[in-house]
Amino acid sequence: MKSLLAAVDASAPPEITRARDFALPFVSDQQLDTGENTLAHADAVASILKTMGASDTMQSASYLVYACEHLNRPQDILTKTFGDSLAQLAMETTRLVKVQRQARAVQAEHVNTPLDNPAAQTENVRKMLLAFSRDLRVVMLRLASRLQTLRHYAAAKQAVPPSVARESLNVFAPLANRLGIWQIKWELEDLAFRFLEPDTYKEIASLLSDKRSQREAQLLQLREQLQADLNAAGVVALVQGRPKHIYSIVRKMRGKSLGFEQVLDVRALRVIVPDVAACYAALAWVHSHFAPLPDEFDDYIAKPKVNGYQSLHTVVRSHEQQPVEIQIRTQAMHDHAEQGVAAHWAYKEAGSKGYAGVIAGGSYDAKIAVLRQLLAWERDLSGAVENKGLLDDRIYVLTPDAAIIELPQGGTPVDFAYNVHTNLGHRCRGARVDGVMVPLNTPLKNGQTVDVMVAKDGSTNLGPSRDWLNPELGYLASPRARAKVRAWFNALASHETVARGREAVERLLQREGKTALKLDDLAAQLGFDAADDLFAVVGKDEFSLRQIEAVLKPPEAALTPDEFLIYKKSKQGEKAAEKAVAGGVLVVGMDSLMTQLAKCCKPAPPDAIGGFVTRGKGVSIHRADCANFRELAARGAERVIPVAWSAPKASDAAVYPVDVAIEAADRQGLLRDISEVFAKNKMNVIGVQTQSVKTTRGDTAWMTFTVQVADSAKLAQVLGAVGLVEGVRSARRR
């Protein structure tokens, strides 16, 4: 290993050497779970990346990935030492390695899963898509690392864990195929198949070896003759032999039920020419000098494969009547076939920031090409399972910066905006999909590029629309996005309620001359953790201002024995008590005590009532459910006396003031219409307080009417009539 390390040190560019030196003390004596020395593995990965045309940064990352797990704060340390781009690449690759390790552990429990069953790939593919969206260079790093792992097992002649071999064949090789990186695809397939089906692999390898010298001699003669004849015909061409890939031969044998001798591309040549015109000229010459086999011609130049692969494929019979496959392509097509779409971006580093991190180098179109290939791969998997798509519960769309966003099936531009950032969702006002303006409730499709337009800063309408929460309108398919919209409106309503409560409390303090009192101290006295908690319950009319008044006023001194009238049970006293009436209230057990109706709750017959003996003001009459009365009773239970309404007389025209709280949508004539209801029901209005504020539901009016009633039971009927007035949302007694 020392000779290998010395060679790497001597030839590596400074950036790679610095990364390697940084990782050296952490990984030089470490082993991967495969048994391979970590540093040797990183060296090999860097070498593979170099042959693929990867940048120095990508090769450097092959070392830092394995150093991450030995650092306490890897993100911060790597960013400070190597910059954000390299740190992000190393971190994203490390995260994906952990995800795939967990996926293999799950798959290991299902060893009988067929090799080509997409169900074994689904979650892994999904995680890879999201990881690759953040940094496309992760693709190259993972492919190179997996190839080296298989090479290590092959060189060490060790058995590969079935989950690793299956993942290589079902996930990594299809990924390389989708991206057109053939040099990686073929080797991954052959190595993985070698470990998964060793007997079949050896059988096909043996068949290829039989008469190899004779076959190779024939191919060499044909290759030299073909190149000479094409050049003589004016077609500049380089003719090469093409490697035989055992796994592809097995797939053809199984897929078409063929014997080994019936596989037509066991003998194959590749012709490389300068341009497209020369491709067709070479094809014409080949077909004119050899007998082509019917139905064995494919024009991938006129109609490229989905991953961009281009070439002419034909099968002809040699002079010995042996089938020979001939591929004809330009040098550019050949480079693309070897390195695929990765060839467009692997050589460079963009250096610019994009969505969620660093965007890999190369043109935007090249990055889109890579991502679209990954999405196409996902769609193929979805359709591979009979009667049900594996990933049909979600879609993947692209941001303008070429990042992949995962959404539920039926996701809309609004879902997309909330997935990217909550604030982007709140401010979303329009969207372009693939450059075309669409309604915000348009269902998105796999692979589309979405660009969201937002409300400008300072706009009066920066929040979401309530229509988005209407399921019939189809604006939101994501529960997560719906929760964010609801949270916005809940926060808005809470803010309005707190503001309303604050205003009421501050008015009370001003009226009582207590403006110097700290609001937090007042809230604490009333048992609240913060002032806003007090304002919230006051704003919702769940806490009476009278309770605050009770705290603001100093407690009354306890009555002396001379001041407090003690009830003495006697027959004369009981008879006198039955007749004692003051202010329309029968005071049980007391004779001729002065009474007054409490202003905090404004009792009226036939309300259940209670009495409290005050200092110097007689008996204060409260409703039994009055919060102030309960508080007074708790502080001085000995001063509570039973009271009851006196029986009404025919000539009695006593009326009592009652407060009514009304919430309504503010409009012109609202006060007049509500007052008319009270007038029609012969209830005199003696006081009105109104307040109007702007809310999400428009202008809202809060009104307090003080009306005189002889019987509070009739008030419920009148409030029902008030509730029928246009715009009234609630009407209740305070």
C-alpha positions in Angstrom: 0.0 0.0 0.0 2.9 2.4 0.6 3.9 2.4 -3.0 0.4 3.2 -4.0 0.2 6.1 -1.5 3.5 7.5 -2.7 2.3 7.5 -6.3 -0.8 9.3 -5.3 1.1 11.9 -3.3 3.5 12.6 -6.1 1.0 13.0 -8.9 -2.0 14.6 -7.2 -2.8 18.3 -7.7 -2.4 20.5 -4.6 -6.1 20.6 -3.8 -6.4 16.8 -3.7 -3.1 16.4 -1.8 -4.4 18.9 0.9 -7.7 17.0 1.3 -5.8 13.6 1.5 -3.4 15.0 4.1 -6.3 16.2 6.1 -8.0 12.8 6.1 -4.9 10.8 6.5 -4.6 10.7 10.3 -8.3 9.8 10.6 -8.6 7.0 8.0 -5.1 5.6 7.3 -5.5 2.8 10.0 -9.3 2.4 9.6 -11.2 -0.2 7.7 -14.6 0.0 6.0 -17.3 -2.6 6.9 -16.2 -4.4 3.7 -12.8 -5.0 5.2 -11.0 -2.6 2.8 -8.6 0.0 4.1 -10.4 3.3 4.2 -7.5 5.3 2.7 -6.9 2.7 0.0 -10.6 2.9 -0.9 -10.6 6.7 -1.1 -7.4 6.6 -3.3 -9.2 4.2 -5.7 -12.4 6.3 -5.8 -10.3 9.4 -6.6 -8.6 7.4 -9.4 -12.0 6.3 -10.8 -13.3 9.8 -10.7 -10.3 11.0 -12.6 -10.9 8.5 -15.4 -14.5 9.8 -15.6 -13.3 13.4 -16.0 -14.3 14.6 -12.6 -12.9 17.8 -11.2 -10.2 18.1 -8.5 -12.9 19.1 -6.0 -14.8 15.9 -6.6 -11.6 13.9 -6.2 -10.8 15.7 -3.0 -14.3 15.0 -1.6 -13.6 11.2 -1.9 -11.2 11.7 1.1 -13.3 14.1 3.2 -16.4 11.9 3.1 -14.6 9.3 5.2 -13.1 11.9 7.6 -16.6 13.4 8.4 -17.5 10.6 10.9 -14.4 11.3 12.9 -15.1 15.1 13.4 -17.2 16.6 16.1 -18.6 19.4 13.9 -17.8 18.2 10.4 -19.8 20.9 8.6 -18.2 23.8 10.4 -14.6 22.3 10.3 -14.7 21.4 6.6 -16.3 24.7 5.6 -13.6 26.6 7.4 -10.8 24.5 6.0 -11.9 23.8 2.5 -14.8 26.2 1.7 -18.5 25.7 1.5 -18.6 23.9 -1.8 -16.4 21.0 -0.9 -17.9 20.8 2.6 -21.4 20.6 1.3 -20.4 17.9 -1.2 -18.8 15.8 1.5 -21.7 16.2 3.9 -24.4 15.4 1.3 -22.5 12.2 0.2 -22.0 11.2 3.9 -25.7 11.5 4.6 -26.6 9.4 1.5 -24.1 6.7 2.5 -25.9 6.4 5.9 -29.3 6.3 4.3 -28.2 3.5 1.9 -26.6 1.5 4.7 -29.9 1.5 6.5 -31.8 0.5 3.3 -29.4 -2.4 2.8 -30.1 -3.6 6.3 -33.8 -3.6 5.6 -33.3 -5.4 2.3 -31.1 -8.0 3.9 -34.1 -9.3 5.8 -35.8 -10.1 2.4 -33.2 -12.2 0.7 -35.8 -13.9 -1.5 -36.6 -10.7 -3.3 -36.2 -11.1 -7.1 -33.2 -9.3 -8.5 -35.3 -7.3 -10.9 -38.1 -6.4 -8.5 -38.4 -2.6 -8.3 -40.0 -2.9 -4.9 -36.5 -3.5 -3.5 -35.3 -0.2 -4.9 -38.1 2.2 -4.2 -37.2 3.9 -1.0 -33.5 4.0 -1.9 -34.3 5.6 -5.3 -36.4 8.2 -3.5 -33.7 9.1 -1.1 -31.1 9.3 -3.9 -33.3 11.7 -5.9 -33.5 14.1 -3.0 -29.8 13.8 -2.2 -28.8 14.3 -5.8 -31.0 17.4 -6.1 -28.9 19.2 -3.6 -25.6 18.4 -5.3 -25.4 16.5 -8.6 -21.8 15.6 -7.9 -23.0 13.1 -5.3 -24.0 10.9 -8.3 -20.4 10.5 -9.4 -19.0 10.0 -6.0 -21.5 7.2 -5.1 -21.0 5.4 -8.4 -17.3 5.5 -8.1 -17.3 4.3 -4.5 -19.7 1.4 -5.2 -17.6 0.3 -8.2 -14.5 0.3 -6.0 -16.3 -1.8 -3.4 -17.1 -4.5 -5.9 -13.6 -4.4 -7.3 -12.2 -4.9 -3.8 -14.4 -7.9 -3.1 -13.5 -9.4 -6.5 -9.7 -8.8 -5.9 -9.9 -10.2 -2.4 -12.0 -13.2 -3.6 -14.5 -12.5 -0.8 -18.2 -13.1 -0.9 -20.3 -9.9 -1.2 -23.2 -9.4 1.1 -26.3 -10.1 -1.0 -27.9 -6.7 -0.1 -24.8 -4.9 -1.5 -24.8 -6.9 -4.7 -28.6 -6.5 -5.2 -28.3 -2.7 -4.6 -25.4 -2.5 -7.1 -27.4 -4.3 -9.7 -30.8 -2.8 -9.1 -30.0 0.7 -8.1 -26.4 1.8 -9.0 -26.2 0.1 -12.4 -29.6 1.5 -13.6 -28.5 4.9 -12.3 -25.4 4.8 -14.5 -27.5 3.5 -17.3 -30.0 6.4 -17.0 -27.1 8.9 -17.0 -25.5 7.0 -19.9 -22.2 6.3 -18.1 -21.6 3.0 -19.8 -18.1 2.4 -18.6 -19.5 2.3 -15.0 -22.7 0.5 -15.9 -21.2 -2.5 -17.6 -18.6 -3.1 -14.9 -21.1 -2.7 -12.0 -23.5 -5.2 -13.7 -20.9 -7.8 -14.4 -19.3 -7.7 -11.0 -22.7 -7.7 -9.1 -24.0 -10.6 -11.3 -20.8 -12.5 -10.7 -21.5 -12.4 -7.0 -25.2 -13.0 -7.2 -25.2 -15.9 -9.7 -21.6 -17.3 -9.7 -22.4 -20.5 -11.5 -24.2 -18.8 -14.4 -21.4 -16.2 -14.6 -18.8 -18.9 -14.8 -20.8 -20.8 -17.5 -21.1 -17.8 -19.8 -17.5 -16.8 -19.2 -16.4 -20.4 -20.1 -18.5 -20.2 -23.3 -16.9 -16.9 -24.2 -13.4 -18.4 -23.6 -14.1 -21.5 -25.9 -12.5 -20.9 -29.3 -11.6 -17.4 -28.1 -8.4 -17.4 -30.0 -10.1 -18.4 -33.2 -12.9 -15.9 -32.7 -10.5 -13.1 -31.9 -8.3 -13.8 -34.9 -11.4 -13.6 -37.1 -12.5 -10.3 -35.5 -9.0 -8.9 -35.8 -8.8 -9.7 -39.5 -12.4 -8.3 -40.0 -11.5 -5.1 -38.0 -8.4 -4.4 -40.0 -10.0 -5.1 -43.3 -13.1 -3.0 -42.5 -11.0 0.0 -41.4 -8.8 -0.2 -44.6 -11.8 -0.5 -46.9 -13.7 2.4 -45.3 -10.6 4.6 -45.5 -10.2 3.6 -49.1 -13.8 4.5 -49.8 -13.2 8.0 -48.5 -14.7 7.4 -45.0 -12.2 8.3 -42.3 -12.9 5.7 -39.6 -11.3 4.1 -36.5 -12.6 0.5 -36.0 -12.3 -1.1 -32.6 -13.4 -4.3 -30.9 -16.1 -4.0 -28.4 -15.9 -5.6 -24.9 -18.3 -8.5 -24.2 -20.4 -8.0 -21.1 -21.6 -11.2 -19.5 -24.6 -9.7 -17.8 -26.0 -8.2 -21.0 -25.5 -11.6 -22.7 -27.4 -13.3 -19.9 -30.3 -10.8 -20.1 -30.6 -11.3 -23.9 -30.6 -15.1 -23.5 -33.2 -15.0 -20.8 -35.3 -12.2 -22.3 -35.5 -13.8 -25.8 -35.1 -17.5 -24.7 -32.0 -17.8 -26.8 -29.0 -20.1 -26.6 -25.5 -18.7 -26.3 -24.8 -19.2 -30.0 -27.9 -17.3 -30.9 -26.8 -14.1 -29.2 -25.7 -11.9 -32.0 -23.5 -9.4 -30.3 -20.9 -11.9 -28.9 -18.8 -10.7 -31.9 -19.0 -6.9 -32.1 -17.1 -4.0 -33.6 -17.3 -0.3 -33.1 -16.7 2.3 -35.9 -15.9 5.9 -34.9 -16.1 8.5 -37.7 -15.8 12.4 -37.8 -19.4 13.4 -38.2 -23.0 12.3 -38.7 -22.8 12.2 -42.5 -19.8 9.8 -42.2 -21.9 7.6 -39.9 -24.5 7.0 -42.6 -21.8 6.7 -45.3 -20.1 4.0 -43.3 -23.4 2.2 -42.7 -24.1 2.3 -46.4 -20.7 0.8 -47.2 -21.2 -2.0 -44.6 -24.6 -2.9 -45.8 -23.3 -3.0 -49.4 -20.4 -5.4 -48.6 -22.0 -7.6 -45.9 -25.4 -9.2 -45.7 -27.5 -7.3 -43.0 -29.8 -9.4 -40.8 -33.5 -8.3 -41.0 -35.0 -6.5 -38.0 -31.5 -6.1 -36.4 -31.0 -2.4 -37.3 -31.5 0.5 -34.9 -31.0 4.2 -35.7 -30.3 5.8 -32.3 -29.0 8.9 -34.1 -32.3 9.9 -35.6 -34.1 8.7 -32.4 -31.7 8.8 -29.4 -32.4 6.8 -26.3 -33.9 8.6 -23.3 -30.5 9.1 -21.7 -29.2 10.8 -24.8 -27.3 7.8 -26.3 -26.7 8.0 -30.0 -25.3 5.4 -32.4 -26.2 3.3 -35.4 -26.5 -0.4 -34.6 -26.6 -3.1 -37.3 -25.9 -6.9 -37.4 -24.4 -8.4 -40.5 -22.9 -11.8 -41.5 -19.2 -12.0 -42.0 -17.6 -13.8 -44.8 -17.5 -16.9 -42.5 -21.3 -16.4 -42.1 -20.9 -15.5 -38.4 -23.2 -12.7 -37.1 -21.3 -9.6 -36.2 -22.8 -6.5 -34.5 -21.4 -3.2 -35.8 -21.9 0.1 -34.0 -21.2 3.4 -35.9 -20.9 6.7 -34.1 -19.0 10.0 -34.0 -16.3 10.7 -31.4 -18.7 13.0 -29.5 -21.3 10.3 -29.4 -18.7 7.9 -28.2 -17.6 10.2 -25.4 -21.2 10.7 -24.4 -21.8 6.9 -24.4 -18.8 6.4 -22.1 -19.5 9.3 -19.7 -23.2 10.1 -20.4 -24.8 13.4 -19.3 -22.2 13.6 -16.5 -19.6 14.5 -19.2 -21.4 17.9 -19.5 -20.9 19.0 -15.9 -18.3 16.7 -14.2 -15.3 18.8 -15.3 -16.3 22.1 -13.7 -17.4 23.7 -10.5 -20.0 26.4 -10.7 -19.0 28.2 -7.5 -22.4 29.8 -7.2 -25.0 29.3 -4.6 -28.3 27.6 -5.5 -31.2 26.1 -3.7 -30.2 24.2 -0.5 -26.5 24.4 -1.2 -24.0 24.2 -4.1 -25.1 23.5 -7.7 -22.7 21.3 -9.6 -20.7 22.8 -12.4 -21.7 23.0 -16.0 -24.6 24.6 -17.8 -28.1 24.8 -16.4 -29.4 22.7 -19.3 -26.9 19.9 -18.4 -28.1 19.9 -14.8 -31.7 19.8 -15.9 -30.8 16.9 -18.2 -29.4 14.9 -15.3 -32.4 15.6 -13.0 -34.9 14.8 -15.7 -33.2 11.5 -16.3 -33.5 10.7 -12.5 -37.2 11.6 -12.7 -37.7 9.4 -15.7 -36.0 6.6 -13.8 -38.5 7.1 -11.0 -41.4 7.0 -13.4 -40.2 3.8 -14.9 -40.0 2.2 -11.4 -43.6 3.4 -10.7 -44.9 1.6 -13.8 -42.9 -1.5 -13.2 -45.2 -3.0 -10.6 -48.4 -4.6 -11.9 -51.6 -2.7 -11.1 -49.8 -0.2 -8.9 -47.1 2.4 -9.2 -44.6 2.3 -6.4 -44.2 6.1 -6.2 -47.6 7.1 -7.5 -48.4 8.8 -4.2 -45.9 11.6 -4.9 -44.3 13.6 -7.7 -41.0 15.4 -8.1 -40.8 18.8 -9.6 -37.8 21.2 -10.2 -37.0 24.7 -8.9 -35.6 27.3 -11.2 -32.2 26.4 -9.7 -32.6 22.8 -10.7 -33.3 21.4 -7.2 -35.9 18.5 -6.8 -38.9 19.2 -4.6 -41.0 16.2 -3.5 -44.8 16.7 -3.4 -47.8 14.5 -2.9 -49.7 13.4 -6.0 -51.9 16.3 -7.0 -49.6 18.9 -5.5 -50.0 22.5 -6.8 -47.8 25.5 -7.1 -49.0 26.6 -3.6 -47.8 23.2 -2.2 -44.5 23.7 -4.0 -44.1 27.2 -2.5 -44.7 26.0 1.1 -42.4 23.1 0.6 -39.5 25.4 -0.3 -40.1 27.9 2.5 -43.1 28.9 4.7 -42.7 32.6 3.9 -42.6 31.8 0.2 -45.9 30.0 0.6 -47.5 32.9 2.5 -46.5 35.4 -0.2 -47.3 33.2 -3.2 -49.5 35.1 -5.7 -48.8 33.4 -9.0 -46.7 30.7 -10.7 -45.1 29.7 -14.0 -44.9 26.0 -14.9 -42.3 25.3 -17.6 -42.4 29.0 -18.4 -46.2 29.3 -18.8 -48.5 31.1 -16.3 -50.9 28.8 -14.6 -53.6 29.1 -11.9 -52.4 28.4 -8.4 -54.6 25.3 -8.1 -53.1 23.6 -11.1 -52.0 20.0 -10.3 -48.3 19.6 -11.1 -46.7 16.7 -13.0 -43.4 14.9 -12.6 -40.4 16.8 -14.0 -42.0 20.2 -14.4 -40.1 23.3 -13.5 -42.0 25.7 -11.2 -41.3 29.4 -10.7 -43.4 31.1 -8.0 -44.2 34.8 -8.0 -44.6 36.5 -4.7 -46.2 39.6 -3.2 -43.8 42.5 -2.9 -42.4 43.7 0.4 -44.7 46.4 1.9 -47.8 44.9 0.2 -51.0 45.2 2.2 -51.9 41.6 1.4 -48.9 39.4 2.3 -50.7 36.5 3.8 -52.4 33.4 2.4 -56.0 33.2 1.1 -58.7 31.5 3.1 -59.8 29.9 -0.2 -56.6 27.8 0.0 -58.2 25.9 2.9 -61.3 25.0 0.9 -60.7 21.4 -0.3 -63.2 21.8 -3.1 -61.1 24.5 -4.7 -58.0 22.2 -4.9 -55.3 24.7 -3.9 -53.5 22.4 -1.4 -52.8 18.7 -1.5 -50.2 18.6 1.2 -51.3 18.3 4.8 -48.1 20.0 5.8 -48.9 23.1 3.7 -52.5 23.2 5.0 -51.2 23.1 8.6 -49.0 26.1 7.8 -51.9 28.1 6.3 -54.1 27.3 9.4 -51.3 28.3 11.7 -51.1 31.7 9.9 -54.8 32.4 10.3 -54.8 31.2 13.9 -51.9 33.5 14.7 -53.7 36.4 13.0 -56.9 35.8 15.0 -54.9 35.5 18.2 -53.1 38.8 17.5 -56.5 40.5 16.9 -57.9 39.1 20.1 -54.9 40.2 22.1 -55.0 43.7 20.6 -58.7 44.0 21.5 -58.1 42.8 25.1 -55.1 45.1 25.5 -57.2 48.1 24.4 -60.0 47.2 26.9 -57.6 46.7 29.8 -55.7 50.0 29.0 -59.0 51.9 28.9 -59.9 50.5 32.3 -56.6 51.5 33.8 -57.0 55.0 32.4 -60.5 55.3 33.9 -59.3 54.1 37.3 -56.2 56.3 37.2 -53.8 53.3 37.3 -51.8 53.9 34.1 -48.5 53.7 35.9 -49.3 50.0 36.8 -47.1 47.6 34.8 -49.3 45.3 32.7 -47.1 42.2 33.5 -47.5 42.8 37.2 -51.3 43.2 36.8 -51.4 39.9 34.9 -49.3 38.1 37.6 -51.8 39.4 40.3 -54.6 37.9 38.4 -52.8 34.5 38.0 -51.5 34.9 34.4 -48.0 34.1 33.2 -47.8 37.1 30.8 -49.8 40.2 30.0 -50.8 38.8 26.5 -52.4 35.8 28.2 -54.6 38.2 30.2 -55.4 40.3 27.0 -56.4 37.1 25.1 -59.1 36.0 27.6 -60.4 39.6 28.0 -60.5 40.0 24.2 -62.6 36.8 24.0 -64.9 38.0 26.8 -63.8 35.1 29.0 -62.6 37.3 31.8 -64.6 40.2 33.2 -63.1 43.6 33.6 -64.9 43.8 37.0 -62.4 41.2 38.2 -59.6 43.5 37.3 -61.4 46.4 39.0 -61.5 44.3 42.2 -57.7 43.9 42.1 -57.2 47.6 41.5 -59.3 48.7 44.5 -57.9 48.2 48.0 -59.7 45.5 50.0 -62.3 46.6 52.4 -61.5 46.4 56.1 -63.2 43.6 58.0 -66.4 44.7 59.8 -66.3 45.1 63.5 -68.9 43.3 65.7 -70.8 46.6 66.0 -70.8 47.2 62.3 -71.9 43.7 61.3 -75.5 42.8 62.0 -75.6 39.2 63.4 -78.8 37.3 62.6 -80.4 35.9 65.7 -82.9 33.2 65.1 -86.1 33.9 66.8 -89.7 33.6 65.8 -90.2 37.3 65.7 -87.0 37.7 63.6 -88.0 35.1 61.1 -91.4 36.7 60.6 -89.9 40.1 60.2 -87.4 38.8 57.7 -90.1 37.3 55.6 -91.6 40.8 55.2 -88.4 42.8 54.9 -88.2 44.2 51.3 -85.8 46.8 50.1 -85.4 47.9 46.5 -87.4 44.9 45.2 -85.2 42.4 46.9 -86.2 40.2 49.8 -83.3 39.9 52.2 -83.7 36.6 54.1 -82.7 36.8 57.8 -82.1 40.6 58.0 -84.4 43.4 58.9 -84.4 46.7 56.9 -80.9 46.4 55.4 -80.1 48.8 52.6 -79.5 47.0 49.2 -78.0 47.8 45.9 -77.6 46.0 42.5 -74.0 45.2 41.6 -72.8 47.0 38.5 -70.4 44.2 37.5 -73.1 41.7 36.6 -76.4 43.8 36.6 -78.8 41.1 38.1 -82.4 41.2 37.1 -85.4 38.9 37.9 -85.5 35.9 37.8 -81.7 35.5 37.9 -80.3 33.4 40.8 -78.7 36.0 43.1 -76.6 36.3 46.3 -75.9 39.1 48.7 -72.7 40.4 50.2 -72.6 42.8 53.2 -70.4 45.7 52.3 -68.7 48.2 54.6 -71.0 51.2 54.8 -73.1 50.5 51.7 -75.4 47.8 52.8 -75.9 44.6 50.9 -74.6 44.3 47.3 -76.8 42.0 45.2 -74.9 39.9 42.6 -75.8 37.2 40.1 -74.9 33.8 41.5 -72.6 33.2 38.6 -70.8 36.5 38.9 -67.0 36.1 39.0 -66.6 39.1 41.3 -69.2 37.6 43.7 -67.3 34.3 43.9 -64.1 36.2 44.6 -65.7 38.3 47.4 -67.2 35.2 48.9 -63.8 33.4 48.9 -62.3 36.3 50.8 -65.1 36.9 53.3 -67.5 33.9 53.5 -69.0 35.3 56.7 -70.3 38.3 54.9 -72.4 36.3 52.3 -76.1 36.2 53.1 -78.9 34.5 51.2 -81.2 36.8 49.2 -84.1 36.4 46.8 -86.3 38.5 44.6 -89.6 39.7 46.1 -92.8 38.5 44.6 -93.8 40.9 41.8 -97.0 43.0 42.3 -99.5 43.9 39.6 -98.7 47.6 40.1 -94.9 47.0 40.2 -93.2 48.5 37.1 -89.6 48.0 38.3 -87.0 47.6 35.5 -83.3 46.5 35.7 -80.3 47.5 33.6 -78.7 44.6 31.7 -75.6 44.6 29.4 -75.7 42.8 26.0 -72.5 42.1 24.0 -72.9 41.9 20.2 -70.3 41.0 17.5 -71.2 41.8 13.8 -69.8 42.7 10.4 -69.7 46.4 10.4 -72.0 48.2 7.9 -74.0 51.3 7.5 -77.2 51.2 9.5 -76.2 48.4 11.7 -76.7 50.3 15.0 -80.1 51.5 13.8 -81.3 48.0 12.9 -80.2 46.5 16.2 -81.8 49.4 18.2 -85.1 48.8 16.3 -85.2 45.2 17.6 -85.0 46.4 21.2 -87.6 49.1 20.5 -90.1 46.6 19.0 -89.7 44.4 22.0 -90.3 47.4 24.3 -86.8 47.3 25.8 -85.4 50.8 26.6 -81.8 51.3 25.5 -80.0 53.5 28.1 -76.4 53.1 26.9 -74.3 52.0 23.9 -70.6 51.5 23.4 -69.2 50.5 19.9 -65.8 49.7 18.5 -64.9 48.8 14.9 -61.6 47.2 13.8 -60.3 45.6 10.6 -59.9 41.8 10.7 -59.3 39.1 8.1 -63.1 38.9 7.8 -63.4 42.6 7.0 -64.5 45.4 9.3 -65.9 43.9 12.6 -68.0 45.8 15.1 -68.1 45.0 18.8 -71.1 46.7 20.6 -72.3 46.7 24.2 -76.0 47.7 24.7 -77.3 48.5 28.2 -81.1 47.9 28.1 -83.7 48.0 30.9 -85.7 44.7 31.4 -88.3 43.7 33.9 -87.7 40.0 33.4 -84.3 38.7 32.2 -85.9 35.5 30.9 -87.5 37.5 28.1 -84.1 38.8 27.1 -83.1 35.5 25.6 -86.0 35.8 23.1 -84.9 39.3 22.1 -81.3 38.2 21.7 -82.5 35.6 19.2 -84.2 38.3 17.2 -81.0 40.4 17.3 -79.1 37.4 16.0 -81.2 37.5 12.8 -80.2 41.1 12.0 -78.0 41.1 8.8 -74.3 40.9 9.7 -74.7 39.9 13.4 -72.5 37.0 14.3 -73.2 36.7 18.0 -75.5 38.3 20.6 -75.3 37.4 24.3 -75.8 38.8 27.8 -72.6 39.9 29.6 
